[in-house]
């Protein structure tokens, strides 16, 4: 007997832009973008012309001369995102929020109250539209991966229910880029081997997919291509990493761009680690070039860190190593830092001065302790007077931020 399709994936359509059009009816039906120097989000009308998030504002205007830029209402994004998730919670307690504007829900236990999953999804869409004035697309399927794909197919402002008896017929005709984990680089690699649809990926012979993408990614994508996804709804997710990124538009590979940007990102990430008392051992950086190709570099340290200066130093070394491997790349469009392998730590253990190579990075050394005290002093000032009350001079004086901190805070929020 087939398991019924009871997993919903709900995703607010072009969320930030839709909020702006809801707040200002004169913008409805027009191509708009949130941002200025960099496109933070675009309406469907703007996407039609090729405008997309992360794109420099100048390029967006060239593609769409009638494009209207708005600065953004960040408190409204938070309020309306929370309100949409609350609608899901009115139908089932099994809700897993994965970002400010999307969530999974399992409605298996509430069909006797509200009807079949398709009816529940329709009711959610009506309420979100009626109460919040926002469009939302929902996919319904037996697995999380298929439900998420179904919600993408449903966009904009639609509902797709995948019949358990026809899952592979539905899935295999779709383009591979709809799959979780298939970004521009992976899509290009697959296209070079004439793989464009999920069905073509599923039918790749032997271990050719693993040889192309690596064992872990190959095994995962192969399983998902056959709709093998055992993951259940997790209502209380604990973050296993903390990260932040900065869309830069098009900036030269220059110390005046790299250093303050990375220190700002390290400040945001390290502050969150300290608030949760969860330092981490693995630092990963991502550098995206002008053509949207990206490279990553990571290192796992002997001791977990949460000091801003230490994280910034490690990130700078990783970014320089990545750029050294790509000497012809002279323009970057994004920098990102993340810390994983987080540990629980409520106190600070002192280290003996043993002359270890990584001594200055260890939290319990003389340098590490000084950094911890400086960070904690800044944390307390910010707790009382706000984030802008104090900061590192190299960041405040050198960095001109094209992406508002409020937008970053929404994207980085621990949900």
C-alpha beads as a LAMMPS data file, in Angstrom:
LAMMPS data file: protein, C-alpha beads

415 atoms
414 bonds

1 atom types
1 bond types

-500.0 500.0 xlo xhi
-500.0 500.0 ylo yhi
-500.0 500.0 zlo zhi

Masses

1 110.0

Atoms # bond

1 1 1 0.000 0.000 0.000
2 1 1 1.345 3.414 -0.996
3 1 1 2.047 5.985 1.719
4 1 1 -0.265 8.969 1.147
5 1 1 1.109 12.350 0.093
6 1 1 0.910 14.358 3.328
7 1 1 4.095 16.488 3.252
8 1 1 3.541 20.123 2.332
9 1 1 6.216 22.575 1.245
10 1 1 4.929 26.138 1.447
11 1 1 6.962 28.943 -0.116
12 1 1 5.952 32.613 -0.261
13 1 1 6.389 33.850 -3.847
14 1 1 9.133 36.441 -4.464
15 1 1 8.620 37.237 -0.800
16 1 1 10.447 40.532 -0.270
17 1 1 9.241 42.007 -3.554
18 1 1 5.678 40.756 -2.951
19 1 1 5.664 42.486 0.446
20 1 1 6.706 45.761 -1.181
21 1 1 3.945 45.441 -3.792
22 1 1 1.416 44.668 -1.072
23 1 1 2.474 47.703 0.966
24 1 1 2.426 50.011 -2.075
25 1 1 -0.347 49.008 -4.516
26 1 1 1.096 51.338 -7.181
27 1 1 3.986 48.847 -7.565
28 1 1 1.745 45.881 -8.354
29 1 1 2.283 44.401 -11.788
30 1 1 5.492 46.392 -12.246
31 1 1 9.112 45.171 -12.288
32 1 1 10.628 46.073 -8.938
33 1 1 13.770 45.160 -7.020
34 1 1 14.633 45.486 -3.363
35 1 1 18.068 47.033 -2.912
36 1 1 20.108 49.570 -4.819
37 1 1 23.759 48.876 -5.500
38 1 1 22.921 45.167 -5.409
39 1 1 19.605 43.440 -6.128
40 1 1 18.480 41.780 -2.886
41 1 1 15.236 40.439 -4.351
42 1 1 13.231 40.863 -7.547
43 1 1 9.550 40.630 -8.438
44 1 1 8.370 38.135 -11.035
45 1 1 7.865 41.023 -13.447
46 1 1 11.566 41.900 -13.047
47 1 1 12.696 38.264 -13.246
48 1 1 11.033 38.084 -16.664
49 1 1 13.766 40.463 -17.920
50 1 1 16.551 38.417 -16.313
51 1 1 16.902 40.430 -13.113
52 1 1 17.926 38.212 -10.188
53 1 1 19.166 38.515 -6.615
54 1 1 22.866 39.230 -6.202
55 1 1 23.010 41.120 -9.505
56 1 1 24.639 44.573 -9.559
57 1 1 22.050 47.339 -9.726
58 1 1 23.591 48.801 -12.885
59 1 1 23.292 45.487 -14.727
60 1 1 19.700 45.080 -13.551
61 1 1 18.782 48.507 -14.945
62 1 1 20.407 47.642 -18.279
63 1 1 18.280 44.502 -18.522
64 1 1 15.128 46.283 -17.405
65 1 1 15.222 50.090 -17.871
66 1 1 11.775 50.482 -16.272
67 1 1 12.903 48.707 -13.088
68 1 1 11.926 50.402 -9.818
69 1 1 14.220 50.004 -6.800
70 1 1 12.822 50.129 -3.266
71 1 1 14.864 50.251 -0.082
72 1 1 12.991 47.546 1.827
73 1 1 10.790 47.239 4.934
74 1 1 12.703 44.694 7.001
75 1 1 10.458 44.668 10.062
76 1 1 7.509 43.958 7.780
77 1 1 9.363 41.017 6.222
78 1 1 9.875 39.530 9.659
79 1 1 6.317 40.170 10.801
80 1 1 4.672 38.775 7.674
81 1 1 7.006 35.786 7.453
82 1 1 6.146 34.858 11.049
83 1 1 2.438 35.358 10.339
84 1 1 2.523 33.012 7.335
85 1 1 4.210 30.275 9.370
86 1 1 1.589 30.794 12.082
87 1 1 -1.106 29.891 9.540
88 1 1 0.598 26.523 8.995
89 1 1 0.739 26.006 12.742
90 1 1 -3.032 26.458 12.920
91 1 1 -3.422 23.231 10.938
92 1 1 -0.620 21.033 12.330
93 1 1 2.072 21.181 15.025
94 1 1 4.488 19.350 12.698
95 1 1 5.988 22.400 11.003
96 1 1 9.666 22.719 10.086
97 1 1 10.616 26.259 9.173
98 1 1 13.682 26.379 6.936
99 1 1 13.850 30.100 6.164
100 1 1 11.929 33.303 6.769
101 1 1 9.549 32.573 3.879
102 1 1 9.292 28.777 3.552
103 1 1 8.492 25.721 5.650
104 1 1 7.565 22.051 5.537
105 1 1 4.491 20.659 7.276
106 1 1 3.197 17.130 7.819
107 1 1 -0.601 17.030 7.843
108 1 1 -1.042 13.253 8.205
109 1 1 -2.489 13.594 11.696
110 1 1 -5.031 16.324 10.984
111 1 1 -6.873 15.168 7.858
112 1 1 -9.775 14.011 10.024
113 1 1 -10.199 17.640 11.106
114 1 1 -9.491 19.582 7.934
115 1 1 -9.918 17.149 5.050
116 1 1 -7.423 15.764 2.509
117 1 1 -3.931 17.313 2.202
118 1 1 -4.904 19.091 -1.023
119 1 1 -7.828 20.760 0.757
120 1 1 -5.578 21.783 3.640
121 1 1 -3.060 23.288 1.215
122 1 1 -5.844 25.213 -0.539
123 1 1 -7.104 26.532 2.804
124 1 1 -3.613 27.682 3.776
125 1 1 -3.229 29.520 0.477
126 1 1 -6.612 31.239 0.876
127 1 1 -5.803 32.365 4.402
128 1 1 -2.328 33.692 3.542
129 1 1 -3.760 35.594 0.585
130 1 1 -6.812 36.836 2.502
131 1 1 -5.160 37.717 5.828
132 1 1 -1.714 38.856 4.660
133 1 1 -2.283 39.831 1.038
134 1 1 0.590 37.638 -0.159
135 1 1 0.828 34.863 -2.768
136 1 1 2.119 31.483 -1.608
137 1 1 2.860 28.335 -3.582
138 1 1 2.522 24.881 -2.055
139 1 1 3.686 21.453 -3.169
140 1 1 2.222 18.271 -1.686
141 1 1 4.019 14.914 -1.910
142 1 1 5.139 11.874 0.052
143 1 1 8.702 13.167 0.616
144 1 1 10.249 16.501 1.542
145 1 1 12.380 16.688 -1.594
146 1 1 9.475 16.000 -3.928
147 1 1 7.208 18.436 -2.062
148 1 1 9.820 21.186 -2.447
149 1 1 10.152 20.489 -6.159
150 1 1 6.361 20.493 -6.498
151 1 1 6.145 23.938 -4.889
152 1 1 8.695 25.251 -7.412
153 1 1 6.650 23.817 -10.266
154 1 1 3.555 25.450 -8.734
155 1 1 5.075 28.947 -8.842
156 1 1 3.865 31.550 -9.084
157 1 1 0.913 31.429 -6.692
158 1 1 -0.096 27.821 -7.337
159 1 1 -0.669 24.377 -5.866
160 1 1 0.727 21.062 -7.137
161 1 1 -0.167 17.697 -5.596
162 1 1 2.008 14.772 -6.702
163 1 1 0.086 11.511 -7.007
164 1 1 2.049 8.727 -5.211
165 1 1 1.308 6.425 -8.173
166 1 1 2.939 8.800 -10.693
167 1 1 5.869 10.278 -8.762
168 1 1 8.655 9.276 -11.131
169 1 1 6.647 10.292 -14.207
170 1 1 6.286 13.745 -12.637
171 1 1 9.863 13.964 -11.395
172 1 1 11.914 12.624 -14.288
173 1 1 10.748 15.137 -16.904
174 1 1 11.839 18.114 -14.801
175 1 1 15.166 19.995 -15.192
176 1 1 17.980 18.933 -12.857
177 1 1 18.368 22.446 -11.423
178 1 1 15.136 21.994 -9.480
179 1 1 16.871 19.410 -7.274
180 1 1 18.294 20.260 -3.883
181 1 1 22.055 20.586 -4.240
182 1 1 22.181 21.337 -7.978
183 1 1 23.501 24.851 -8.422
184 1 1 25.011 26.546 -11.497
185 1 1 28.339 24.679 -11.255
186 1 1 26.789 21.227 -10.843
187 1 1 24.259 21.962 -13.570
188 1 1 27.097 22.914 -15.946
189 1 1 29.003 19.729 -15.139
190 1 1 25.929 17.621 -15.816
191 1 1 25.148 19.511 -19.027
192 1 1 28.667 18.775 -20.268
193 1 1 27.631 15.102 -20.099
194 1 1 24.261 15.758 -21.796
195 1 1 22.326 15.443 -18.544
196 1 1 19.564 18.039 -18.410
197 1 1 16.609 16.320 -16.735
198 1 1 16.218 14.503 -13.440
199 1 1 15.344 11.345 -15.383
200 1 1 18.607 11.520 -17.332
201 1 1 20.483 11.917 -14.054
202 1 1 18.639 8.942 -12.542
203 1 1 19.634 6.755 -15.483
204 1 1 23.346 7.599 -15.463
205 1 1 25.158 4.235 -15.573
206 1 1 27.167 2.723 -12.749
207 1 1 29.193 5.116 -10.638
208 1 1 29.601 7.741 -13.335
209 1 1 27.649 10.309 -11.309
210 1 1 29.870 9.743 -8.273
211 1 1 32.998 10.082 -10.416
212 1 1 31.636 13.331 -11.828
213 1 1 30.427 14.993 -8.617
214 1 1 32.123 13.049 -5.810
215 1 1 30.842 10.098 -3.843
216 1 1 28.721 11.942 -1.276
217 1 1 27.022 14.308 -3.741
218 1 1 26.620 11.568 -6.339
219 1 1 24.973 9.126 -3.949
220 1 1 22.664 11.815 -2.569
221 1 1 21.492 13.109 -5.947
222 1 1 21.030 9.593 -7.314
223 1 1 18.781 8.697 -4.368
224 1 1 16.759 11.899 -4.686
225 1 1 16.350 11.337 -8.427
226 1 1 14.511 8.113 -7.549
227 1 1 12.543 9.932 -4.819
228 1 1 14.374 8.129 -2.019
229 1 1 14.215 10.688 0.782
230 1 1 13.645 9.278 4.297
231 1 1 13.920 12.613 6.107
232 1 1 11.109 13.436 8.493
233 1 1 9.750 16.786 9.649
234 1 1 11.940 18.228 12.407
235 1 1 10.031 20.793 14.418
236 1 1 12.927 21.856 16.649
237 1 1 16.026 22.123 14.549
238 1 1 19.255 23.128 16.261
239 1 1 21.616 24.952 13.983
240 1 1 24.686 22.886 13.161
241 1 1 26.511 25.842 11.663
242 1 1 26.467 29.629 11.555
243 1 1 27.187 31.659 8.461
244 1 1 26.904 35.005 6.739
245 1 1 27.467 36.252 3.229
246 1 1 27.854 39.569 1.468
247 1 1 26.712 40.177 -2.112
248 1 1 29.181 42.697 -3.521
249 1 1 27.918 43.363 -7.026
250 1 1 31.174 43.496 -8.997
251 1 1 34.218 44.422 -6.924
252 1 1 37.931 44.154 -7.732
253 1 1 40.079 41.587 -5.944
254 1 1 41.575 44.188 -3.670
255 1 1 42.614 44.265 -0.018
256 1 1 40.380 47.304 0.529
257 1 1 37.384 45.132 -0.391
258 1 1 38.412 41.753 1.019
259 1 1 39.643 42.710 4.467
260 1 1 36.749 44.887 5.748
261 1 1 34.115 42.633 4.174
262 1 1 35.528 39.504 5.780
263 1 1 35.915 41.242 9.145
264 1 1 32.307 42.386 9.000
265 1 1 31.127 38.853 8.187
266 1 1 33.333 37.380 10.914
267 1 1 31.868 39.874 13.385
268 1 1 28.309 38.784 12.569
269 1 1 29.072 35.056 12.697
270 1 1 31.252 35.136 15.803
271 1 1 28.710 37.246 17.693
272 1 1 26.036 34.602 17.069
273 1 1 28.401 31.836 18.199
274 1 1 29.101 33.667 21.457
275 1 1 25.418 34.362 22.111
276 1 1 24.701 30.624 21.857
277 1 1 27.949 29.649 23.665
278 1 1 28.711 27.362 20.723
279 1 1 32.204 27.886 19.268
280 1 1 33.095 25.888 16.168
281 1 1 36.090 24.048 14.756
282 1 1 35.547 24.137 10.978
283 1 1 35.743 27.427 9.087
284 1 1 34.562 27.548 5.468
285 1 1 34.719 30.457 3.049
286 1 1 33.076 30.865 -0.329
287 1 1 34.200 33.233 -3.065
288 1 1 31.937 33.883 -6.035
289 1 1 33.395 35.437 -9.136
290 1 1 31.771 37.805 -11.621
291 1 1 30.510 34.957 -13.831
292 1 1 28.774 33.398 -10.757
293 1 1 31.239 30.495 -10.528
294 1 1 32.145 29.907 -6.894
295 1 1 34.965 28.210 -5.002
296 1 1 35.101 27.140 -1.358
297 1 1 37.947 26.503 1.041
298 1 1 37.770 25.156 4.599
299 1 1 39.948 24.225 7.535
300 1 1 39.264 22.327 10.754
301 1 1 41.055 23.749 13.772
302 1 1 42.306 21.884 16.827
303 1 1 40.366 24.180 19.160
304 1 1 36.850 25.627 18.625
305 1 1 36.720 29.392 18.129
306 1 1 34.195 32.198 18.553
307 1 1 36.481 35.262 18.632
308 1 1 35.815 37.774 15.875
309 1 1 39.471 38.597 15.183
310 1 1 40.486 34.940 15.101
311 1 1 37.678 33.991 12.731
312 1 1 38.533 36.948 10.483
313 1 1 42.205 35.920 10.311
314 1 1 41.370 32.329 9.422
315 1 1 38.844 33.449 6.807
316 1 1 41.309 35.861 5.223
317 1 1 43.906 33.099 4.878
318 1 1 41.368 30.788 3.255
319 1 1 40.154 33.447 0.822
320 1 1 43.720 34.346 -0.182
321 1 1 44.431 30.653 -0.810
322 1 1 41.310 30.372 -2.977
323 1 1 42.241 33.461 -4.983
324 1 1 45.829 32.234 -5.398
325 1 1 44.432 29.127 -7.104
326 1 1 42.514 31.358 -9.535
327 1 1 45.025 34.117 -10.425
328 1 1 43.137 35.173 -13.556
329 1 1 40.010 36.095 -11.592
330 1 1 40.142 39.806 -10.884
331 1 1 36.499 40.468 -9.963
332 1 1 34.366 38.996 -7.184
333 1 1 30.631 39.234 -6.562
334 1 1 30.182 37.524 -3.181
335 1 1 32.079 36.521 -0.045
336 1 1 30.759 34.149 2.613
337 1 1 31.956 32.676 5.921
338 1 1 30.475 29.784 7.860
339 1 1 31.522 27.907 10.990
340 1 1 30.475 24.304 11.617
341 1 1 31.267 21.434 13.995
342 1 1 29.833 23.549 16.796
343 1 1 30.422 22.564 20.409
344 1 1 28.700 23.342 23.678
345 1 1 30.892 25.531 25.847
346 1 1 29.862 27.614 28.843
347 1 1 33.323 28.651 30.071
348 1 1 36.848 29.301 28.837
349 1 1 39.640 26.834 29.574
350 1 1 43.098 28.406 29.856
351 1 1 46.041 27.018 27.839
352 1 1 49.663 26.794 28.888
353 1 1 52.125 28.754 26.696
354 1 1 53.613 25.712 24.945
355 1 1 54.700 27.510 21.776
356 1 1 52.236 25.673 19.537
357 1 1 51.951 26.802 15.930
358 1 1 48.303 27.809 16.287
359 1 1 48.686 29.294 19.773
360 1 1 47.288 32.724 18.930
361 1 1 44.112 31.074 17.605
362 1 1 43.457 29.106 20.771
363 1 1 40.819 30.769 22.992
364 1 1 42.648 29.982 26.248
365 1 1 46.007 31.555 25.416
366 1 1 47.011 35.084 26.397
367 1 1 46.046 36.423 22.956
368 1 1 42.854 34.387 22.866
369 1 1 41.805 35.582 26.307
370 1 1 42.400 39.225 25.361
371 1 1 40.285 38.810 22.257
372 1 1 37.521 37.113 24.242
373 1 1 37.421 39.991 26.755
374 1 1 37.258 42.587 23.962
375 1 1 34.462 40.685 22.204
376 1 1 32.444 40.252 25.383
377 1 1 32.736 43.974 26.162
378 1 1 31.420 44.779 22.671
379 1 1 28.631 42.217 23.055
380 1 1 27.428 43.833 26.263
381 1 1 27.455 47.327 24.744
382 1 1 25.513 46.116 21.718
383 1 1 23.004 44.286 23.912
384 1 1 22.244 47.561 25.677
385 1 1 22.590 50.174 22.940
386 1 1 22.167 48.256 19.672
387 1 1 24.447 46.765 17.049
388 1 1 25.568 50.118 15.617
389 1 1 26.737 51.434 19.003
390 1 1 30.212 49.957 18.649
391 1 1 32.282 48.038 16.127
392 1 1 35.742 47.282 14.855
393 1 1 37.418 50.348 13.342
394 1 1 38.622 48.544 10.219
395 1 1 35.040 47.634 9.407
396 1 1 33.331 50.880 10.354
397 1 1 35.878 53.062 8.553
398 1 1 36.611 51.007 5.440
399 1 1 33.493 49.059 4.526
400 1 1 30.756 50.587 2.414
401 1 1 27.946 48.049 2.702
402 1 1 25.692 47.654 -0.304
403 1 1 23.473 45.144 1.519
404 1 1 21.698 46.512 4.628
405 1 1 22.461 44.744 7.893
406 1 1 18.727 44.290 8.477
407 1 1 18.534 42.120 5.366
408 1 1 21.498 40.034 6.491
409 1 1 19.921 39.555 9.896
410 1 1 16.778 38.132 8.285
411 1 1 18.790 35.734 6.140
412 1 1 21.045 34.685 9.033
413 1 1 18.334 34.412 11.661
414 1 1 18.360 31.232 13.759
415 1 1 14.856 29.902 13.163

Bonds

1 1 1 2
2 1 2 3
3 1 3 4
4 1 4 5
5 1 5 6
6 1 6 7
7 1 7 8
8 1 8 9
9 1 9 10
10 1 10 11
11 1 11 12
12 1 12 13
13 1 13 14
14 1 14 15
15 1 15 16
16 1 16 17
17 1 17 18
18 1 18 19
19 1 19 20
20 1 20 21
21 1 21 22
22 1 22 23
23 1 23 24
24 1 24 25
25 1 25 26
26 1 26 27
27 1 27 28
28 1 28 29
29 1 29 30
30 1 30 31
31 1 31 32
32 1 32 33
33 1 33 34
34 1 34 35
35 1 35 36
36 1 36 37
37 1 37 38
38 1 38 39
39 1 39 40
40 1 40 41
41 1 41 42
42 1 42 43
43 1 43 44
44 1 44 45
45 1 45 46
46 1 46 47
47 1 47 48
48 1 48 49
49 1 49 50
50 1 50 51
51 1 51 52
52 1 52 53
53 1 53 54
54 1 54 55
55 1 55 56
56 1 56 57
57 1 57 58
58 1 58 59
59 1 59 60
60 1 60 61
61 1 61 62
62 1 62 63
63 1 63 64
64 1 64 65
65 1 65 66
66 1 66 67
67 1 67 68
68 1 68 69
69 1 69 70
70 1 70 71
71 1 71 72
72 1 72 73
73 1 73 74
74 1 74 75
75 1 75 76
76 1 76 77
77 1 77 78
78 1 78 79
79 1 79 80
80 1 80 81
81 1 81 82
82 1 82 83
83 1 83 84
84 1 84 85
85 1 85 86
86 1 86 87
87 1 87 88
88 1 88 89
89 1 89 90
90 1 90 91
91 1 91 92
92 1 92 93
93 1 93 94
94 1 94 95
95 1 95 96
96 1 96 97
97 1 97 98
98 1 98 99
99 1 99 100
100 1 100 101
101 1 101 102
102 1 102 103
103 1 103 104
104 1 104 105
105 1 105 106
106 1 106 107
107 1 107 108
108 1 108 109
109 1 109 110
110 1 110 111
111 1 111 112
112 1 112 113
113 1 113 114
114 1 114 115
115 1 115 116
116 1 116 117
117 1 117 118
118 1 118 119
119 1 119 120
120 1 120 121
121 1 121 122
122 1 122 123
123 1 123 124
124 1 124 125
125 1 125 126
126 1 126 127
127 1 127 128
128 1 128 129
129 1 129 130
130 1 130 131
131 1 131 132
132 1 132 133
133 1 133 134
134 1 134 135
135 1 135 136
136 1 136 137
137 1 137 138
138 1 138 139
139 1 139 140
140 1 140 141
141 1 141 142
142 1 142 143
143 1 143 144
144 1 144 145
145 1 145 146
146 1 146 147
147 1 147 148
148 1 148 149
149 1 149 150
150 1 150 151
151 1 151 152
152 1 152 153
153 1 153 154
154 1 154 155
155 1 155 156
156 1 156 157
157 1 157 158
158 1 158 159
159 1 159 160
160 1 160 161
161 1 161 162
162 1 162 163
163 1 163 164
164 1 164 165
165 1 165 166
166 1 166 167
167 1 167 168
168 1 168 169
169 1 169 170
170 1 170 171
171 1 171 172
172 1 172 173
173 1 173 174
174 1 174 175
175 1 175 176
176 1 176 177
177 1 177 178
178 1 178 179
179 1 179 180
180 1 180 181
181 1 181 182
182 1 182 183
183 1 183 184
184 1 184 185
185 1 185 186
186 1 186 187
187 1 187 188
188 1 188 189
189 1 189 190
190 1 190 191
191 1 191 192
192 1 192 193
193 1 193 194
194 1 194 195
195 1 195 196
196 1 196 197
197 1 197 198
198 1 198 199
199 1 199 200
200 1 200 201
201 1 201 202
202 1 202 203
203 1 203 204
204 1 204 205
205 1 205 206
206 1 206 207
207 1 207 208
208 1 208 209
209 1 209 210
210 1 210 211
211 1 211 212
212 1 212 213
213 1 213 214
214 1 214 215
215 1 215 216
216 1 216 217
217 1 217 218
218 1 218 219
219 1 219 220
220 1 220 221
221 1 221 222
222 1 222 223
223 1 223 224
224 1 224 225
225 1 225 226
226 1 226 227
227 1 227 228
228 1 228 229
229 1 229 230
230 1 230 231
231 1 231 232
232 1 232 233
233 1 233 234
234 1 234 235
235 1 235 236
236 1 236 237
237 1 237 238
238 1 238 239
239 1 239 240
240 1 240 241
241 1 241 242
242 1 242 243
243 1 243 244
244 1 244 245
245 1 245 246
246 1 246 247
247 1 247 248
248 1 248 249
249 1 249 250
250 1 250 251
251 1 251 252
252 1 252 253
253 1 253 254
254 1 254 255
255 1 255 256
256 1 256 257
257 1 257 258
258 1 258 259
259 1 259 260
260 1 260 261
261 1 261 262
262 1 262 263
263 1 263 264
264 1 264 265
265 1 265 266
266 1 266 267
267 1 267 268
268 1 268 269
269 1 269 270
270 1 270 271
271 1 271 272
272 1 272 273
273 1 273 274
274 1 274 275
275 1 275 276
276 1 276 277
277 1 277 278
278 1 278 279
279 1 279 280
280 1 280 281
281 1 281 282
282 1 282 283
283 1 283 284
284 1 284 285
285 1 285 286
286 1 286 287
287 1 287 288
288 1 288 289
289 1 289 290
290 1 290 291
291 1 291 292
292 1 292 293
293 1 293 294
294 1 294 295
295 1 295 296
296 1 296 297
297 1 297 298
298 1 298 299
299 1 299 300
300 1 300 301
301 1 301 302
302 1 302 303
303 1 303 304
304 1 304 305
305 1 305 306
306 1 306 307
307 1 307 308
308 1 308 309
309 1 309 310
310 1 310 311
311 1 311 312
312 1 312 313
313 1 313 314
314 1 314 315
315 1 315 316
316 1 316 317
317 1 317 318
318 1 318 319
319 1 319 320
320 1 320 321
321 1 321 322
322 1 322 323
323 1 323 324
324 1 324 325
325 1 325 326
326 1 326 327
327 1 327 328
328 1 328 329
329 1 329 330
330 1 330 331
331 1 331 332
332 1 332 333
333 1 333 334
334 1 334 335
335 1 335 336
336 1 336 337
337 1 337 338
338 1 338 339
339 1 339 340
340 1 340 341
341 1 341 342
342 1 342 343
343 1 343 344
344 1 344 345
345 1 345 346
346 1 346 347
347 1 347 348
348 1 348 349
349 1 349 350
350 1 350 351
351 1 351 352
352 1 352 353
353 1 353 354
354 1 354 355
355 1 355 356
356 1 356 357
357 1 357 358
358 1 358 359
359 1 359 360
360 1 360 361
361 1 361 362
362 1 362 363
363 1 363 364
364 1 364 365
365 1 365 366
366 1 366 367
367 1 367 368
368 1 368 369
369 1 369 370
370 1 370 371
371 1 371 372
372 1 372 373
373 1 373 374
374 1 374 375
375 1 375 376
376 1 376 377
377 1 377 378
378 1 378 379
379 1 379 380
380 1 380 381
381 1 381 382
382 1 382 383
383 1 383 384
384 1 384 385
385 1 385 386
386 1 386 387
387 1 387 388
388 1 388 389
389 1 389 390
390 1 390 391
391 1 391 392
392 1 392 393
393 1 393 394
394 1 394 395
395 1 395 396
396 1 396 397
397 1 397 398
398 1 398 399
399 1 399 400
400 1 400 401
401 1 401 402
402 1 402 403
403 1 403 404
404 1 404 405
405 1 405 406
406 1 406 407
407 1 407 408
408 1 408 409
409 1 409 410
410 1 410 411
411 1 411 412
412 1 412 413
413 1 413 414
414 1 414 415
